[in-house]
Amino acid sequence: MSLPRCSRWMAIGVMAAGLTHAPLFAQQAPPPAEQGGDDPHAADEQAAQRQALGFLGYLDQGRFADSYAYTGMLIRAQLDRDAYAAQIEKTRAGVGSLLGRDPIDAAYTTTVPGAPAGQYVVLHYHSNFSGRGEAVETLTLAFAKGYWRVSGYYIK
């Protein structure tokens, strides 16, 4: 059963619910970026990207339940590992295998619609899948207790 594109925004994603995060299976964020670059949050964005790629790697391998290790506490409060895996499997249904993925942008922000103030990085990837063709994947990661955690995943 295929979900309409508008409902592919996961219930686990950044929607009307708030976001929280957990330090399970994450890499610790590096120290603040050295001044001198144009983007004062470049180190945060890079750390979030590393976590996002780990998460996406599990999705690409069909290891949906394993990707749960990269999620934050709100997701975990709403969905146990099995329910989460079933939901994300529906979101990725029909896309096929990954043919390529390139970053589009990364944006640090302190506000996300429907979420409490905090530290967030929103990432966009231009992706190409065997069963779907071109798509844009959007991930939102939130920072807490020294770790970046996936709080939302959307594929369009």
MIMAR-723976 format. One line per field, with one value per atom (N, C-alpha, C): residue number from 1; residue in one letter; chain; atom name; x, y, z. Coordinates in pm, whole numbers. Example, Ala and Ser with C-alpha at 12.3 -4.5 7.8 and 13.67 -1.06 7.14 Angstrom:
<nodes>
num: [1; 1; 1; 2; 2; 2]
residuo: [A; A; A; S; S; S]
cadena: [A; A; A; A; A; A]
atomo: [N; CA; C; N; CA; C]
px: [1319; 1230; 1320; 1285; 1367; 1290]
py: [-569; -450; -330; -225; -106; 3]
pz: [780; 780; 780; 708; 714; 787]
</nodes>
This chain:
<nodes>
num: [1; 1; 1; 2; 2; 2; 3; 3; 3; 4; 4; 4; 5; 5; 5; 6; 6; 6; 7; 7; 7; 8; 8; 8; 9; 9; 9; 10; 10; 10; 11; 11; 11; 12; 12; 12; 13; 13; 13; 14; 14; 14; 15; 15; 15; 16; 16; 16; 17; 17; 17; 18; 18; 18; 19; 19; 19; 20; 20; 20; 21; 21; 21; 22; 22; 22; 23; 23; 23; 24; 24; 24; 25; 25; 25; 26; 26; 26; 27; 27; 27; 28; 28; 28; 29; 29; 29; 30; 30; 30; 31; 31; 31; 32; 32; 32; 33; 33; 33; 34; 34; 34; 35; 35; 35; 36; 36; 36; 37; 37; 37; 38; 38; 38; 39; 39; 39; 40; 40; 40; 41; 41; 41; 42; 42; 42; 43; 43; 43; 44; 44; 44; 45; 45; 45; 46; 46; 46; 47; 47; 47; 48; 48; 48; 49; 49; 49; 50; 50; 50; 51; 51; 51; 52; 52; 52; 53; 53; 53; 54; 54; 54; 55; 55; 55; 56; 56; 56; 57; 57; 57; 58; 58; 58; 59; 59; 59; 60; 60; 60; 61; 61; 61; 62; 62; 62; 63; 63; 63; 64; 64; 64; 65; 65; 65; 66; 66; 66; 67; 67; 67; 68; 68; 68; 69; 69; 69; 70; 70; 70; 71; 71; 71; 72; 72; 72; 73; 73; 73; 74; 74; 74; 75; 75; 75; 76; 76; 76; 77; 77; 77; 78; 78; 78; 79; 79; 79; 80; 80; 80; 81; 81; 81; 82; 82; 82; 83; 83; 83; 84; 84; 84; 85; 85; 85; 86; 86; 86; 87; 87; 87; 88; 88; 88; 89; 89; 89; 90; 90; 90; 91; 91; 91; 92; 92; 92; 93; 93; 93; 94; 94; 94; 95; 95; 95; 96; 96; 96; 97; 97; 97; 98; 98; 98; 99; 99; 99; 100; 100; 100; 101; 101; 101; 102; 102; 102; 103; 103; 103; 104; 104; 104; 105; 105; 105; 106; 106; 106; 107; 107; 107; 108; 108; 108; 109; 109; 109; 110; 110; 110; 111; 111; 111; 112; 112; 112; 113; 113; 113; 114; 114; 114; 115; 115; 115; 116; 116; 116; 117; 117; 117; 118; 118; 118; 119; 119; 119; 120; 120; 120; 121; 121; 121; 122; 122; 122; 123; 123; 123; 124; 124; 124; 125; 125; 125; 126; 126; 126; 127; 127; 127; 128; 128; 128; 129; 129; 129; 130; 130; 130; 131; 131; 131; 132; 132; 132; 133; 133; 133; 134; 134; 134; 135; 135; 135; 136; 136; 136; 137; 137; 137; 138; 138; 138; 139; 139; 139; 140; 140; 140; 141; 141; 141; 142; 142; 142; 143; 143; 143; 144; 144; 144; 145; 145; 145; 146; 146; 146; 147; 147; 147; 148; 148; 148; 149; 149; 149; 150; 150; 150; 151; 151; 151; 152; 152; 152; 153; 153; 153; 154; 154; 154; 155; 155; 155; 156; 156; 156]
residuo: [M; M; M; S; S; S; L; L; L; P; P; P; R; R; R; C; C; C; S; S; S; R; R; R; W; W; W; M; M; M; A; A; A; I; I; I; G; G; G; V; V; V; M; M; M; A; A; A; A; A; A; G; G; G; L; L; L; T; T; T; H; H; H; A; A; A; P; P; P; L; L; L; F; F; F; A; A; A; Q; Q; Q; Q; Q; Q; A; A; A; P; P; P; P; P; P; P; P; P; A; A; A; E; E; E; Q; Q; Q; G; G; G; G; G; G; D; D; D; D; D; D; P; P; P; H; H; H; A; A; A; A; A; A; D; D; D; E; E; E; Q; Q; Q; A; A; A; A; A; A; Q; Q; Q; R; R; R; Q; Q; Q; A; A; A; L; L; L; G; G; G; F; F; F; L; L; L; G; G; G; Y; Y; Y; L; L; L; D; D; D; Q; Q; Q; G; G; G; R; R; R; F; F; F; A; A; A; D; D; D; S; S; S; Y; Y; Y; A; A; A; Y; Y; Y; T; T; T; G; G; G; M; M; M; L; L; L; I; I; I; R; R; R; A; A; A; Q; Q; Q; L; L; L; D; D; D; R; R; R; D; D; D; A; A; A; Y; Y; Y; A; A; A; A; A; A; Q; Q; Q; I; I; I; E; E; E; K; K; K; T; T; T; R; R; R; A; A; A; G; G; G; V; V; V; G; G; G; S; S; S; L; L; L; L; L; L; G; G; G; R; R; R; D; D; D; P; P; P; I; I; I; D; D; D; A; A; A; A; A; A; Y; Y; Y; T; T; T; T; T; T; T; T; T; V; V; V; P; P; P; G; G; G; A; A; A; P; P; P; A; A; A; G; G; G; Q; Q; Q; Y; Y; Y; V; V; V; V; V; V; L; L; L; H; H; H; Y; Y; Y; H; H; H; S; S; S; N; N; N; F; F; F; S; S; S; G; G; G; R; R; R; G; G; G; E; E; E; A; A; A; V; V; V; E; E; E; T; T; T; L; L; L; T; T; T; L; L; L; A; A; A; F; F; F; A; A; A; K; K; K; G; G; G; Y; Y; Y; W; W; W; R; R; R; V; V; V; S; S; S; G; G; G; Y; Y; Y; Y; Y; Y; I; I; I; K; K; K]
cadena: [A; A; A; A; A; A; A; A; A; A; A; A; A; A; A; A; A; A; A; A; A; A; A; A; A; A; A; A; A; A; A; A; A; A; A; A; A; A; A; A; A; A; A; A; A; A; A; A; A; A; A; A; A; A; A; A; A; A; A; A; A; A; A; A; A; A; A; A; A; A; A; A; A; A; A; A; A; A; A; A; A; A; A; A; A; A; A; A; A; A; A; A; A; A; A; A; A; A; A; A; A; A; A; A; A; A; A; A; A; A; A; A; A; A; A; A; A; A; A; A; A; A; A; A; A; A; A; A; A; A; A; A; A; A; A; A; A; A; A; A; A; A; A; A; A; A; A; A; A; A; A; A; A; A; A; A; A; A; A; A; A; A; A; A; A; A; A; A; A; A; A; A; A; A; A; A; A; A; A; A; A; A; A; A; A; A; A; A; A; A; A; A; A; A; A; A; A; A; A; A; A; A; A; A; A; A; A; A; A; A; A; A; A; A; A; A; A; A; A; A; A; A; A; A; A; A; A; A; A; A; A; A; A; A; A; A; A; A; A; A; A; A; A; A; A; A; A; A; A; A; A; A; A; A; A; A; A; A; A; A; A; A; A; A; A; A; A; A; A; A; A; A; A; A; A; A; A; A; A; A; A; A; A; A; A; A; A; A; A; A; A; A; A; A; A; A; A; A; A; A; A; A; A; A; A; A; A; A; A; A; A; A; A; A; A; A; A; A; A; A; A; A; A; A; A; A; A; A; A; A; A; A; A; A; A; A; A; A; A; A; A; A; A; A; A; A; A; A; A; A; A; A; A; A; A; A; A; A; A; A; A; A; A; A; A; A; A; A; A; A; A; A; A; A; A; A; A; A; A; A; A; A; A; A; A; A; A; A; A; A; A; A; A; A; A; A; A; A; A; A; A; A; A; A; A; A; A; A; A; A; A; A; A; A; A; A; A; A; A; A; A; A; A; A; A; A; A; A; A; A; A; A; A; A; A; A; A; A; A; A; A; A; A; A; A; A; A; A; A; A; A; A; A; A; A; A; A; A; A; A; A; A; A; A; A; A; A; A]
atomo: [N; CA; C; N; CA; C; N; CA; C; N; CA; C; N; CA; C; N; CA; C; N; CA; C; N; CA; C; N; CA; C; N; CA; C; N; CA; C; N; CA; C; N; CA; C; N; CA; C; N; CA; C; N; CA; C; N; CA; C; N; CA; C; N; CA; C; N; CA; C; N; CA; C; N; CA; C; N; CA; C; N; CA; C; N; CA; C; N; CA; C; N; CA; C; N; CA; C; N; CA; C; N; CA; C; N; CA; C; N; CA; C; N; CA; C; N; CA; C; N; CA; C; N; CA; C; N; CA; C; N; CA; C; N; CA; C; N; CA; C; N; CA; C; N; CA; C; N; CA; C; N; CA; C; N; CA; C; N; CA; C; N; CA; C; N; CA; C; N; CA; C; N; CA; C; N; CA; C; N; CA; C; N; CA; C; N; CA; C; N; CA; C; N; CA; C; N; CA; C; N; CA; C; N; CA; C; N; CA; C; N; CA; C; N; CA; C; N; CA; C; N; CA; C; N; CA; C; N; CA; C; N; CA; C; N; CA; C; N; CA; C; N; CA; C; N; CA; C; N; CA; C; N; CA; C; N; CA; C; N; CA; C; N; CA; C; N; CA; C; N; CA; C; N; CA; C; N; CA; C; N; CA; C; N; CA; C; N; CA; C; N; CA; C; N; CA; C; N; CA; C; N; CA; C; N; CA; C; N; CA; C; N; CA; C; N; CA; C; N; CA; C; N; CA; C; N; CA; C; N; CA; C; N; CA; C; N; CA; C; N; CA; C; N; CA; C; N; CA; C; N; CA; C; N; CA; C; N; CA; C; N; CA; C; N; CA; C; N; CA; C; N; CA; C; N; CA; C; N; CA; C; N; CA; C; N; CA; C; N; CA; C; N; CA; C; N; CA; C; N; CA; C; N; CA; C; N; CA; C; N; CA; C; N; CA; C; N; CA; C; N; CA; C; N; CA; C; N; CA; C; N; CA; C; N; CA; C; N; CA; C; N; CA; C; N; CA; C; N; CA; C; N; CA; C; N; CA; C; N; CA; C; N; CA; C; N; CA; C; N; CA; C; N; CA; C; N; CA; C; N; CA; C; N; CA; C; N; CA; C; N; CA; C; N; CA; C; N; CA; C; N; CA; C; N; CA; C; N; CA; C; N; CA; C; N; CA; C; N; CA; C; N; CA; C; N; CA; C; N; CA; C; N; CA; C; N; CA; C; N; CA; C; N; CA; C]
px: [84; 0; 89; 70; 152; 83; 162; 108; 109; 10; 15; 139; 190; 312; 300; 186; 171; 178; 149; 155; 288; 381; 511; 593; 551; 617; 583; 679; 661; 599; 518; 463; 577; 689; 803; 877; 840; 911; 871; 925; 894; 761; 658; 524; 472; 356; 298; 348; 419; 469; 604; 640; 771; 878; 1001; 1114; 1199; 1247; 1345; 1447; 1549; 1657; 1721; 1789; 1854; 1995; 2085; 2224; 2254; 2173; 2199; 2270; 2380; 2449; 2487; 2518; 2551; 2697; 2748; 2881; 2868; 2961; 2958; 2990; 2923; 2947; 3087; 3151; 3284; 3274; 3386; 3383; 3335; 3293; 3244; 3345; 3292; 3377; 3470; 3588; 3681; 3631; 3648; 3606; 3697; 3646; 3726; 3649; 3552; 3470; 3347; 3277; 3156; 3040; 3039; 2927; 2970; 2920; 2961; 2909; 2815; 2759; 2803; 2911; 2958; 2990; 3051; 3086; 2960; 2858; 2731; 2667; 2668; 2608; 2681; 2814; 2892; 2867; 2858; 2831; 2692; 2595; 2459; 2458; 2534; 2542; 2600; 2701; 2758; 2652; 2575; 2468; 2362; 2325; 2222; 2266; 2391; 2439; 2440; 2467; 2456; 2312; 2220; 2077; 2034; 2071; 2033; 2095; 2216; 2280; 2197; 2143; 2055; 1929; 1871; 1752; 1784; 1896; 1936; 1957; 1997; 2019; 1892; 1782; 1657; 1658; 1751; 1763; 1687; 1556; 1472; 1473; 1463; 1463; 1597; 1706; 1837; 1852; 1782; 1792; 1730; 1652; 1591; 1696; 1815; 1924; 1962; 1929; 1964; 1852; 1742; 1626; 1628; 1551; 1542; 1430; 1423; 1330; 1183; 1147; 1006; 960; 1041; 1008; 993; 1086; 1084; 965; 921; 803; 675; 676; 557; 552; 669; 675; 783; 749; 854; 930; 1034; 1122; 1045; 955; 881; 783; 711; 615; 690; 802; 885; 933; 984; 1035; 925; 805; 692; 659; 661; 628; 732; 858; 962; 971; 939; 935; 827; 713; 606; 653; 726; 776; 872; 952; 1050; 998; 873; 815; 821; 869; 870; 984; 1070; 1178; 1288; 1304; 1409; 1544; 1646; 1781; 1835; 1923; 1985; 2083; 2070; 2165; 2264; 2222; 2312; 2246; 2331; 2281; 2385; 2341; 2428; 2365; 2444; 2388; 2347; 2236; 2189; 2229; 2187; 2220; 2205; 2257; 2246; 2223; 2123; 2092; 2073; 2152; 2138; 2027; 1943; 1836; 1804; 1740; 1697; 1547; 1479; 1334; 1295; 1201; 1142; 992; 909; 764; 717; 638; 581; 676; 793; 892; 937; 984; 1034; 1164; 1197; 1323; 1437; 1537; 1650; 1753; 1839; 1940; 1902; 1885; 1844; 1930; 1945; 2003; 1907; 1869; 1782; 1869; 1865; 1948; 1860; 1905; 1837; 1938; 1894; 1978; 1902; 1972; 1919; 1954; 1851; 1874; 1811; 1867; 1816; 1800; 1680; 1648; 1604; 1632; 1599; 1448; 1368; 1223; 1146; 1213; 1143; 1204; 1326; 1394; 1444; 1438; 1492; 1396; 1456; 1379; 1463; 1396; 1465; 1433; 1539; 1523; 1554; 1466; 1484; 1493; 1597; 1614; 1627; 1566; 1583; 1651; 1759; 1830; 1827; 1815; 1812; 1930; 1980; 2097; 2057; 2101; 2079; 2181; 2226; 2319; 2442; 2488; 2610; 2594; 2470; 2449; 2346; 2365; 2267; 2184; 2051; 1959; 1860; 1824; 1726; 1588; 1523; 1390; 1285; 1328; 1232; 1296; 1219; 1263; 1148; 1174; 1072; 1136; 1064; 1113; 1006; 1047; 953; 1012]
py: [-117; 0; 123; 212; 331; 447; 525; 642; 759; 848; 969; 1050; 1125; 1200; 1293; 1353; 1447; 1376; 1248; 1179; 1105; 1124; 1061; 1130; 1246; 1312; 1229; 1165; 1067; 1127; 1047; 1086; 1108; 1043; 1060; 1189; 1254; 1373; 1497; 1606; 1735; 1778; 1765; 1806; 1902; 1873; 1960; 1927; 1817; 1775; 1838; 1845; 1896; 1792; 1834; 1744; 1736; 1617; 1596; 1498; 1470; 1389; 1306; 1199; 1110; 1080; 1060; 1034; 887; 815; 674; 657; 590; 552; 671; 781; 900; 937; 1010; 1063; 1196; 1223; 1349; 1461; 1574; 1690; 1744; 1795; 1852; 1986; 2039; 2169; 2275; 2391; 2496; 2526; 2564; 2592; 2709; 2698; 2809; 2925; 3043; 3161; 3177; 3235; 3254; 3210; 3122; 3083; 3171; 3163; 3243; 3190; 3062; 2999; 2963; 3035; 3003; 2869; 2809; 2681; 2566; 2587; 2485; 2354; 2359; 2236; 2163; 2239; 2177; 2109; 2177; 2121; 1996; 1997; 1879; 1762; 1789; 1682; 1623; 1708; 1660; 1579; 1622; 1546; 1408; 1396; 1263; 1171; 1222; 1142; 1108; 1205; 1182; 1073; 1074; 973; 834; 825; 696; 647; 735; 705; 661; 740; 708; 578; 549; 423; 304; 311; 203; 195; 309; 307; 247; 286; 237; 86; 30; -114; -188; -113; -176; -214; -160; -189; -83; -80; 25; 25; -92; -100; -51; -81; -36; 116; 181; 327; 396; 322; 374; 425; 370; 413; 559; 614; 752; 851; 804; 890; 953; 1061; 1134; 1083; 1140; 1092; 1111; 1217; 1233; 1120; 1086; 972; 848; 829; 711; 712; 831; 841; 808; 834; 812; 672; 618; 490; 401; 276; 183; 143; 66; 30; -38; -130; -202; -113; -28; 63; 165; 213; 305; 239; 116; 46; 27; -6; -23; 109; 219; 351; 396; 380; 426; 336; 208; 118; 162; 206; 259; 384; 469; 592; 562; 459; 423; 321; 278; 178; 226; 140; 167; 252; 303; 388; 306; 183; 99; 130; 83; 102; 240; 287; 418; 411; 504; 515; 628; 727; 839; 937; 1007; 1107; 1217; 1339; 1455; 1558; 1618; 1721; 1845; 1901; 2027; 2142; 2131; 2235; 2182; 2261; 2234; 2368; 2375; 2501; 2482; 2554; 2556; 2654; 2618; 2706; 2677; 2772; 2751; 2733; 2740; 2720; 2628; 2541; 2451; 2453; 2466; 2469; 2350; 2379; 2274; 2214; 2273; 2219; 2327; 2288; 2389; 2451; 2567; 2630; 2535; 2532; 2443; 2463; 2365; 2366; 2260; 2301; 2211; 2233; 2127; 2137; 2068; 2140; 2085; 2059; 1936; 1893; 1853; 1887; 1843; 1770; 1657; 1578; 1555; 1569; 1530; 1383; 1299; 1155; 1096; 983; 913; 766; 713; 576; 496; 367; 280; 270; 274; 259; 388; 499; 626; 734; 720; 828; 932; 1057; 1165; 1203; 1240; 1280; 1376; 1445; 1527; 1469; 1434; 1385; 1501; 1520; 1624; 1557; 1591; 1540; 1658; 1646; 1743; 1671; 1729; 1675; 1778; 1730; 1815; 1781; 1881; 1864; 1872; 1775; 1777; 1685; 1726; 1645; 1602; 1688; 1661; 1577; 1549; 1461; 1517; 1489; 1520; 1395; 1409; 1297; 1330; 1233; 1251; 1269; 1378; 1406; 1411; 1407; 1405; 1358; 1289; 1240; 1251; 1310; 1331; 1304; 1238; 1214; 1262; 1345; 1402; 1396]
pz: [0; 0; 0; -92; -103; -35; 37; 103; 7; 14; -67; -30; -125; -100; 20; 38; 149; 284; 289; 417; 437; 346; 364; 472; 515; 628; 747; 799; 905; 1029; 1093; 1222; 1320; 1293; 1381; 1350; 1244; 1200; 1274; 1225; 1283; 1225; 1304; 1259; 1364; 1415; 1516; 1655; 1668; 1799; 1826; 1949; 1987; 1963; 1978; 1956; 2080; 2106; 2212; 2156; 2228; 2173; 2281; 2237; 2333; 2289; 2382; 2347; 2328; 2253; 2228; 2095; 2095; 1973; 1886; 1943; 1864; 1885; 1790; 1809; 1881; 1967; 2039; 1943; 1961; 1877; 1904; 1800; 1819; 1892; 1941; 2005; 1907; 1957; 1867; 1757; 1643; 1527; 1554; 1499; 1511; 1427; 1478; 1403; 1282; 1179; 1059; 936; 951; 838; 831; 721; 704; 788; 815; 885; 1027; 1129; 1265; 1315; 1241; 1282; 1190; 1116; 1022; 1094; 1210; 1282; 1327; 1370; 1408; 1288; 1176; 1055; 1009; 1019; 980; 1074; 1204; 1300; 1276; 1249; 1220; 1091; 991; 866; 888; 971; 999; 1059; 1152; 1213; 1109; 1027; 926; 829; 789; 695; 757; 886; 955; 954; 985; 982; 842; 742; 604; 557; 603; 567; 610; 731; 776; 690; 658; 572; 436; 379; 248; 247; 360; 372; 411; 431; 474; 621; 695; 839; 919; 899; 954; 1107; 1167; 1314; 1370; 1301; 1348; 1344; 1250; 1240; 1361; 1438; 1561; 1658; 1652; 1741; 1718; 1604; 1572; 1604; 1661; 1685; 1823; 1836; 1962; 2051; 2170; 2272; 2236; 2166; 2132; 2041; 1946; 1860; 1945; 2036; 2121; 2217; 2256; 2343; 2266; 2136; 2053; 1993; 1960; 1889; 1949; 1975; 2014; 1888; 1904; 1792; 1679; 1711; 1607; 1532; 1606; 1543; 1456; 1505; 1428; 1299; 1310; 1193; 1089; 1133; 1040; 972; 1048; 992; 890; 923; 832; 708; 726; 612; 513; 563; 477; 404; 475; 414; 300; 315; 211; 110; 125; 35; -110; -196; -338; -390; -303; -354; -419; -379; -436; -376; -441; -387; -422; -338; -358; -474; -567; -678; -656; -580; -551; -456; -379; -283; -273; -292; -281; -188; -100; -13; -93; -55; -116; -24; 104; 200; 342; 433; 576; 643; 729; 793; 942; 1020; 1165; 1199; 1294; 1339; 1484; 1549; 1687; 1697; 1584; 1583; 1468; 1497; 1399; 1426; 1322; 1346; 1429; 1531; 1614; 1715; 1732; 1825; 1922; 2039; 2134; 2082; 2132; 2097; 2134; 2052; 2075; 1966; 1949; 1844; 1742; 1618; 1512; 1388; 1312; 1178; 1084; 978; 875; 753; 707; 593; 477; 357; 235; 147; 93; 2; -128; -239; -368; -385; -393; -398; -523; -565; -681; -642; -663; -624; -746; -743; -856; -880; -778; -795; -798; -772; -763; -850; -883; -957; -860; -902; -821; -709; -595; -478; -396; -306; -208; -71; 2; 138; 233; 330; 431; 567; 641; 777; 871; 986; 1092; 1207; 1255; 1370; 1481; 1604; 1721; 1811; 1881; 1965; 2112; 2190; 2334; 2401; 2514; 2594; 2515; 2425; 2351; 2226; 2183; 2069; 1972; 1843; 1739; 1716; 1715; 1698; 1587; 1508; 1401; 1464; 1427; 1480; 1370; 1246; 1137; 1008; 929; 799; 702; 586; 484; 349; 262; 126; 29; -63; -160; -299]
</nodes>
